[in-house]
Amino acid sequence: MTLQVPRPPLKGCKALVVGIANEYSIAYGCAKAFHELEADVAITYLNEKSRRFVEPIAKELAAPIFMPLDVSQPGELEALFERIARDWGRLDILVHSIAWAPKDDLQGGLLQCSAEGFGKAIDISCHSFIRMARLAAPLMKEGGTLFAMSYHGAQKVVANYNVMGPVKAALEACCRYLAYELGPQGIRVHAISPGPLKTRAASGLKDFDLLLNEAMQRAPAGELVDIMDVGFACAYLATPYARRITGGTVYVDGGVNIMA
């Protein structure tokens, strides 16, 4: 059977990337990779404070859709997908790259995490992906690919990762179940687990520099990954070349996850 693949392989695809905070964001690496393979990319920003950091990226990538999105604010997610439906009529790729927990709950250890903080972390970092998938699925009329960003702390204990470990474990489980539910519609779902990267989100973790140094020392590849490594891995998984891959956690970490 001959596989028909556009050249470039994402030419004409419509991609939504949620979670760009600045040029160091993993989500920016994904958006840039999609753009380089000639997909049209919709980009969101959290609020007016963050807009000045994200708007230059939207202009660089010629994003035809640039909208605010705070998943904790009622109606913003629905408004975004209504715009996509109106302007594009379809969606092929979705990247969910957002995570948040209250600082005290994040830095205080799991034992001290409040029920309220745990609930907020789950809602923003995990359940919002389910809500996005629910809205995206009807637009993926000829199939599509959903991505959620995880971390090795979902599978193994990472010092100081605290409440985000259980939250990311829940996110990876959601990816498996959504892959099962959406598979008959030709929609594939991937949890992506990058190695540690210096992003704004990571700055909230205690002793993060120690984590970076340890990853570099342990990685079989001998170096840290960057945001474009993650972006191009996602770009590949969104192409027809990966049409039978779904439901797993894909590590982009230089091999750190295989080490004892």
C-alpha positions as CSV (number, residue, x, y, z in Angstrom):
1,M,0.0,0.0,0.0
2,T,1.4,3.4,-1.0
3,L,1.2,6.1,1.7
4,Q,0.2,9.4,0.3
5,V,2.1,12.1,2.2
6,P,2.0,15.9,1.4
7,R,5.3,17.7,0.8
8,P,6.1,19.1,3.4
9,P,4.2,16.5,5.4
10,L,2.1,19.0,7.4
11,K,1.4,21.3,4.5
12,G,-2.1,22.7,4.9
13,C,-2.8,21.2,8.3
14,K,-4.5,23.3,10.9
15,A,-2.8,23.3,14.3
16,L,-3.8,24.8,17.7
17,V,-1.0,25.3,20.2
18,V,-1.9,26.2,23.8
19,G,0.7,27.1,26.3
20,I,3.2,29.5,24.8
21,A,4.5,31.8,27.5
22,N,7.7,33.1,25.7
23,E,10.4,31.9,23.2
24,Y,11.6,29.3,25.7
25,S,8.3,27.5,26.0
26,I,8.0,23.9,24.8
27,A,4.8,25.0,23.1
28,Y,6.8,27.5,21.0
29,G,9.1,24.7,19.8
30,C,6.0,22.7,18.7
31,A,4.4,25.7,17.0
32,K,7.7,26.6,15.2
33,A,8.1,23.0,14.0
34,F,4.6,22.8,12.7
35,H,5.1,26.2,10.9
36,E,8.3,25.0,9.3
37,L,6.4,22.0,7.9
38,E,3.9,24.5,6.5
39,A,1.0,24.0,8.9
40,D,-1.2,26.9,9.8
41,V,-0.9,27.5,13.5
42,A,-3.4,29.1,15.9
43,I,-1.8,30.5,19.1
44,T,-3.2,31.5,22.5
45,Y,-1.9,33.6,25.3
46,L,-2.9,33.4,28.9
47,N,-3.9,37.1,29.7
48,E,-3.0,40.7,28.8
49,K,0.2,40.5,31.0
50,S,1.5,37.6,28.9
51,R,0.3,38.9,25.5
52,R,3.3,41.1,25.0
53,F,5.6,38.1,25.2
54,V,3.5,35.9,22.9
55,E,2.3,38.3,20.3
56,P,5.8,38.6,18.6
57,I,5.8,34.8,18.3
58,A,2.3,34.8,16.7
59,K,3.6,37.4,14.2
60,E,6.8,35.4,13.5
61,L,4.7,32.3,12.8
62,A,2.1,34.2,10.9
63,A,-0.6,32.8,13.1
64,P,-4.0,33.5,11.6
65,I,-5.7,33.0,14.9
66,F,-4.4,34.6,18.1
67,M,-6.7,34.6,21.1
68,P,-6.6,34.7,24.9
69,L,-7.1,31.5,26.7
70,D,-7.3,30.9,30.5
71,V,-8.9,27.5,30.9
72,S,-10.1,28.5,34.4
73,Q,-12.2,31.3,32.9
74,P,-15.7,30.1,31.8
75,G,-16.4,30.6,28.1
76,E,-12.8,31.3,26.9
77,L,-12.2,27.7,25.7
78,E,-15.5,27.6,23.9
79,A,-14.9,31.0,22.2
80,L,-11.6,29.8,20.9
81,F,-13.0,26.7,19.3
82,E,-16.0,28.6,17.9
83,R,-13.4,30.9,16.2
84,I,-11.5,27.9,14.8
85,A,-14.7,26.3,13.5
86,R,-15.8,29.6,11.9
87,D,-12.4,30.5,10.3
88,W,-11.0,27.0,9.5
89,G,-13.9,24.6,9.7
90,R,-11.6,21.9,10.9
91,L,-8.6,21.1,13.1
92,D,-5.8,18.6,12.6
93,I,-3.5,19.1,15.5
94,L,-3.9,20.2,19.1
95,V,-1.1,20.8,21.6
96,H,-1.9,21.1,25.3
97,S,1.1,22.5,27.1
98,I,-0.2,24.1,30.2
99,A,0.2,23.1,33.9
100,W,-0.3,25.0,37.1
101,A,-0.5,24.4,40.9
102,P,-0.6,27.0,43.7
103,K,2.9,27.8,44.8
104,D,2.5,26.6,48.4
105,D,1.0,23.3,47.3
106,L,3.7,22.8,44.6
107,Q,6.6,23.5,46.9
108,G,5.3,22.1,50.2
109,G,5.4,18.4,49.4
110,L,2.5,16.1,48.5
111,L,1.7,15.3,52.2
112,Q,1.0,19.0,52.8
113,C,-0.9,19.6,49.6
114,S,-4.4,21.0,50.2
115,A,-7.5,19.6,48.7
116,E,-8.2,22.9,47.0
117,G,-4.7,23.1,45.6
118,F,-4.8,19.6,44.3
119,G,-8.2,20.2,42.7
120,K,-6.9,23.3,40.9
121,A,-3.8,21.5,39.7
122,I,-5.9,18.7,38.3
123,D,-8.4,21.0,36.7
124,I,-5.9,23.2,34.9
125,S,-3.2,20.7,34.2
126,C,-5.3,17.6,33.3
127,H,-9.0,18.0,33.0
128,S,-8.6,21.0,30.7
129,F,-7.1,18.6,28.2
130,I,-10.2,16.5,28.3
131,R,-12.3,19.6,27.7
132,M,-10.1,20.6,24.8
133,A,-10.4,17.1,23.3
134,R,-14.2,17.2,23.6
135,L,-14.3,20.4,21.6
136,A,-11.6,19.4,19.1
137,A,-12.9,16.0,18.2
138,P,-15.9,17.2,16.1
139,L,-13.5,19.4,14.1
140,M,-11.2,16.5,13.4
141,K,-13.5,15.2,10.7
142,E,-10.7,13.3,8.9
143,G,-8.8,12.3,12.0
144,G,-6.2,14.3,13.9
145,T,-3.6,14.2,16.6
146,L,-3.8,15.4,20.2
147,F,-0.7,16.1,22.4
148,A,-0.4,16.7,26.1
149,M,2.9,17.5,27.8
150,S,4.0,15.3,30.7
151,Y,7.2,14.6,32.6
152,H,9.1,11.6,33.9
153,G,7.9,12.5,37.4
154,A,4.6,11.0,36.4
155,Q,6.2,7.5,36.3
156,K,9.0,7.8,38.8
157,V,9.5,9.9,41.9
158,V,11.4,13.1,41.1
159,A,12.5,15.1,44.1
160,N,10.6,18.4,44.5
161,Y,8.2,17.6,41.7
162,N,5.6,17.0,44.5
163,V,1.9,17.3,43.5
164,M,2.7,17.6,39.8
165,G,3.8,13.9,39.8
166,P,0.3,12.5,40.5
167,V,-1.3,15.2,38.3
168,K,0.9,14.3,35.3
169,A,0.3,10.6,36.0
170,A,-3.4,11.4,35.7
171,L,-2.8,13.3,32.5
172,E,-0.9,10.3,30.9
173,A,-3.8,8.0,31.9
174,C,-6.2,10.4,30.3
175,C,-4.2,10.2,27.1
176,R,-4.5,6.4,27.1
177,Y,-8.3,6.5,27.6
178,L,-8.8,9.3,25.1
179,A,-6.8,7.3,22.5
180,Y,-9.1,4.4,23.1
181,E,-12.3,6.5,22.8
182,L,-11.2,8.6,19.9
183,G,-9.3,5.9,17.9
184,P,-12.4,4.9,15.9
185,Q,-12.6,8.5,14.6
186,G,-9.0,8.4,13.4
187,I,-7.8,10.7,16.2
188,R,-4.5,9.7,17.8
189,V,-3.5,10.9,21.3
190,H,0.1,11.2,22.7
191,A,1.5,12.1,26.0
192,I,4.9,13.7,25.4
193,S,7.5,13.5,28.2
194,P,10.4,15.9,27.5
195,G,13.6,15.9,29.5
196,P,14.0,18.9,31.9
197,L,14.0,22.2,30.1
198,K,14.5,25.8,31.3
199,T,11.0,27.0,30.9
200,R,8.9,29.5,32.9
201,A,6.8,26.7,34.3
202,A,9.9,24.8,35.4
203,S,11.2,27.8,37.3
204,G,8.6,27.1,40.0
205,L,10.3,23.8,41.0
206,K,12.7,23.9,43.9
207,D,16.4,23.1,43.0
208,F,15.6,22.9,39.3
209,D,19.2,23.5,38.2
210,L,20.2,20.4,40.1
211,L,17.7,18.4,38.1
212,L,19.1,19.8,34.9
213,N,22.6,18.9,35.8
214,E,21.6,15.4,36.8
215,A,19.7,14.8,33.6
216,M,22.8,15.9,31.5
217,Q,25.0,13.5,33.4
218,R,22.6,10.6,33.1
219,A,21.5,11.0,29.5
220,P,22.9,8.4,27.2
221,A,22.8,11.0,24.5
222,G,25.2,13.1,26.6
223,E,23.3,16.3,26.4
224,L,20.0,18.0,27.3
225,V,17.1,18.2,24.8
226,D,15.8,21.6,23.6
227,I,12.3,22.8,22.6
228,M,12.9,22.1,19.0
229,D,13.7,18.4,19.8
230,V,10.2,18.2,21.4
231,G,8.6,20.2,18.6
232,F,9.9,18.0,15.7
233,A,9.1,14.9,17.6
234,C,5.5,16.1,17.8
235,A,5.6,17.2,14.2
236,Y,6.6,13.6,13.2
237,L,3.8,12.1,15.3
238,A,1.3,14.4,13.6
239,T,2.3,13.2,10.1
240,P,0.9,10.2,8.2
241,Y,4.2,8.5,8.9
242,A,3.0,7.9,12.4
243,R,-0.6,7.0,11.6
244,R,-0.5,3.8,13.6
245,I,1.1,5.2,16.8
246,T,-1.3,6.3,19.6
247,G,-1.9,6.1,23.3
248,G,1.6,5.9,24.6
249,T,4.0,8.2,26.4
250,V,6.7,9.3,24.1
251,Y,10.0,10.3,25.8
252,V,12.0,13.1,24.3
253,D,14.8,13.2,26.9
254,G,18.0,11.9,25.4
255,G,17.4,8.5,27.0
256,V,17.3,9.6,30.7
257,N,14.1,7.6,31.3
258,I,15.9,4.2,30.6
259,M,18.5,4.7,33.2
260,A,18.2,3.1,36.7
